[in-house]
Amino acid sequence: MKKRSLYCAVSSALLLSSTFNVHAVKVQFNIDTKHAVGQFDSFDRRKFITLHSSNTESDWFGNNAQSLNAPNADPDLMTHFLEDYDVYFGRDTGGMKYQLTQLPEDSAKPGYASAATATTNGGGVKWNYTNITTAQAKTMRKHEGRNSDLIVAAQQHPYYPDGTKIGNQNWSFSQRDTAAEPLGTAMGDYMAQFLQKYFKSGPSDSLGQKRPTYVEVMNEPLFELHDFPHTGYDKESLYDIFRLHNSVADVINANPALNDVKVGGFTVAFPDYEKGSQFFDNWKQRDKAFLDIAGNKMDFISMHLYDFPNFPGGPGGQHQIQYRKGSNMEATLDMVEQYMAYKWGSIKPLVISEYGSQLQGSFGTKWTPQRDWLCLKAMSSMLMSFMERPNRIDKAIPFIPLKAEWGRISDTIPYYWRLLRQAKEGQGETGEQWVYTEMVKFYQLWSDIKGTRIDSWASDMDIQADAYVDGKDVYLVLNSLEFSPTNIDLSVLGKGSNNVTGVNIKHLYPNAQGKPVLDNSNRTKLPSSVVLGSESTMIIKVSHQKNVVINNINQETKHYASAVVKNIAANATQFFTINNVDKGANGEATLRLGVGRPHGKSLTPVVTVNGNRVAIPTDFRGYDQKNGGLGRERFFGVIEIPVPYNNIKKTNNIEVTFPDSGGAVSSLTLQNFKMSKRITR
C-alpha cells in the first residue's frame, strides 16, 4: 500500500467499529513449519517479557517511603504480577550507585573506593538478603529465579571521573589518566568490587543473590556528559567517554571471579545514525567510533530505542511524530549488525535495555490513560521486530519502572513512566492505594505466548505477523503499523485433521478517546477475518484437539554485504557482494536495503541481483517518516525487497542505482529462508 502520513490519517485512526482500510491484508500461518533463525526456534520469555525492575526493589511493597507510605491495592503485588503474567526481571540502575555512596575513600589508594569497607558492606548485604525473615524478604527470595540475567548500569554522576563528590562522602573517583592507570580505572575498580563482593560467588556460596549477568559501563553517557552537560560541568570528549569503557572492561575482566559477567555499552540514548551536517555523521562520530575504540572489549552492545509520538516544536505549534518503530528501527539494527559483521566477521549480542516512547509533549502533565497508550503501541511494535532477531538480541526491556518516586517531577506531577499509580490519579477515582496504570495491559496481552516459532507471512509490510506452537495451542500474533483499522484475512494451513476446540482473542487497541482497551473474548472456531485496530496488537490463541505436529522447517539465515555507508549519486551504480548463501531447493529471499535520504528523493532504485532486475516495492514498514512535515527530519529506513528464489546463488552480486543524488546507502543484507517444503503465498 502506498505510504500515507499520520497527519493525513489520524482523524480516522480511532474509529474502530466504523472505519477501516477497504483492502484486506492477507496473513498466512503454516503451523506445521518451524521458523528457526540460526539455532533459535522458540519464544524466550526471559529475553522478551521483562520489566525494568529487580526482585529487591522496595517499590514492590506498600506503606514505605518508596510508596509515599500508602498501601498497595494488592497486598501480594509482586507474586500476582510476576506469576499471573509470567514476567521476568530486567534491569537495576540504582542499587550499585546507592552502595557506592556508603563507601569511604580507600586510605591507601586516593580516588578509589575502600576495598575493606566494600568487603564488610558486601558481606552484610549478602547475609541480609539470605537470612532476614520478614515477609518482604521472603517474597523477594521467592522470585529470585526470575532475576537470573539481571542488567546493572552506572549513571553519569558520580561515576564519571570529573571531580563529582560521591554522595555525602568527601571524595571522588580518581581522574588520573596514565599508561598504568587509564581514565576510568578507579570507576571500574569499584564496579568490580560491587559485582564480586555484594553477590553470590558461585553455586556453592550460601549467601546473597545471583550475580548480575550484564553490566553496562554507563547509562546514556553522551546525553549528560557531551550533548547537554549540567551547569558547572565541562563537555567531555567522545573519545574519552568511549575509552573509559575499555578501562572498566579491563578491570572487570582482569578479575577471574567475574568471568561470568558480561560488560557492554555504550547504551546510546537515541541512535539517530543518519543525522549530522552530512548524512550519517552521527554514525561515524559516535556509534562507529565507539565500536572502533572500545568494541573489541565489549561483550555486548547496548542501546535504547524510543518513539517520539508528541515532540514539541512542529509547524504551527503542532507536535511532531518521530517514530522509530517500523523501517527506521530495522535500518538502525541492520546498520550496527552489518558493521560488526564487516569489522569482526561476527556479531556481538545486542541488549535493548530500554525501549518504548518518549513523552516530551506530555511533560508537566498528570497521568492519563491516553499517555500510556503512546507507550503501549510503541512497545508491541518494537517487540515484534526484536522477536525477528532472537539470535542477535540477548535481552529487551520495555521502559516500565514500578512506582518511580525517585523520578517524581513535582508534588503534583509524578514520573511519566510507571507500572503503578495511586488510585486518586484516575479520573473519578479516589484513594491513596497503588493500582496499575494502563502499562499493565502490555503484560496482560503477552501473558500466554510461548512455544516453537512457526512460519508466518503478511501481504502488507504494515502488518507484522508472528506465531508460536505450544502443544495443542497455537498463538497467532498480529500487530499494525497502520493509522486506521485494517481488515485481516486469516489463513491457517498445515493443521490437517486436527480439530479446533476453542479460540481466545486478545485485542489491545485505542478507543474513540484514545484510551487503551484490552478486549478478551472466546469463540468456538477461528474466524476467517478480523479487524485489527489502528497501531494495535491482537493475539489469537487457537486450541486444538491434539498436539500440533511440526514436521517442516523454514530455516532463516542473514547475510551481510561488506561495504557500509556509500553516498548516493544520480545514476551511479553501487556494487555489493553477499557470499556464502546456503540456498535450498525451496525457499524465499528478501534483500534489505538500508538508506538515508532527504525527503522527496527516490526510494525505488534500480536493483539487480546476479544480473536480474528485481521489482522494488513502494511500501515499507511504518509511516512515510515525513508525515506531512511533522515527522523525522530525514528518511532513514530499510526497503525490504522480495527476490525470486531462483535468482539467488551462493555468491550474489548486487547492483543498486538511484536516479537522483543525496543521502547514502547504510546497509545491505539478505535474508535467506531455506524451506523443507514449497510454500505458496
Secondary structure, 3 states (H helix, E strand, C coil): CCCCCHHHHHHHCCCCCCCCEEEEEEEEEEEEEEEEECCECECCHHHHCEECCCCCCHHHCCCCHHHCCCCECCCCHHHHHHHHHCCEECEECCHHHHHHHCCCECCCCCCCECHHHHHHHHHHHHHHHHHCCCHHHHHHHHCHHHHCCCEEECCCCCCCCCCCCCCCCCCCCCCCCCCCCCCCHHHHHHHHHHHHHCCCCCCCCCCCCCCCCEEECCCCHHHHHHHCCCCCCCCCCHHHHHHHHHHHHHHHHCCHHHCCCEEEEEEECCCCCCCCCCCCHHHHHHHHHHHHHHHHHCCEEEEEEEEEEEECCCHHHCCEEECCCCHHHHHHHHHHHHHHHHHHCCCCCEEEEEEEECCHHHCCCCCCHHHHHHHHHHHHHHHHHHHCCCCCEEEEEECCCCCCHHHCCCCCCCCCCCCEEEHHHCCCCCCCCEEECCCHHHHHHCCCCCCEEEEEEECCCCEEEEEEEECCEEEEEEEECCCCCEEEEEEEECCCCCCEEEEEEEEEEECCCCCEEEEEEEECCCCCEEEECCCCEEEEEEEECCCCCCCEEEEEEEEECCCCCEECCCCCEEEEEECCCCCCCEEEEEEEEEEEECCCCCCCCEEEECCEEECCCCCCCCCCCCHHHCCCCCEEEEEEEEECHHHCCCCEEEEEECCCCCCEEEEEEEEEEEECCCCCC
